[in-house]
Amino acid sequence: MELSAILTPAPEGGYVAFNPETGTTTQGETVEEALDNLREATELYLEECPLQLTARPLLTTFEVAECA
């Protein structure tokens, strides 16, 4: 099963990894470690809560006004 991963740099270093289909979140020092940890956390989640995918999340961007 192919799922989505969103990785963002963590303020303390490393990366936070989030899977929008399940809501699982984890972190790692490198992109690879964050993805490995997310894979493990998501597999454990799916053992208890099977997922029926109907559509994939849509990732896009938008702009907001800068604060003065």
C-alpha positions, 0 to 999 in steps of 0.5 A: 500500500502506498501512503503519503508522507509530509516531512518538515524540518524540526526546530531542534534538528532532524525532521518531523514526519506525518502521514495524513491518511492515518494521522501518524506522526514521528520524527528522525534525525535524517529524512531516511530515519524519519521515513523509517520511523513513520513506516513503523508507526503507521504499520502498527497503527494499521494493525489496529485500525485497518484503512480503506483508501478512497482517495489520496490527499492533495498537497498544495500551497497557498499564500497569506499576507505577511505580518508587519 
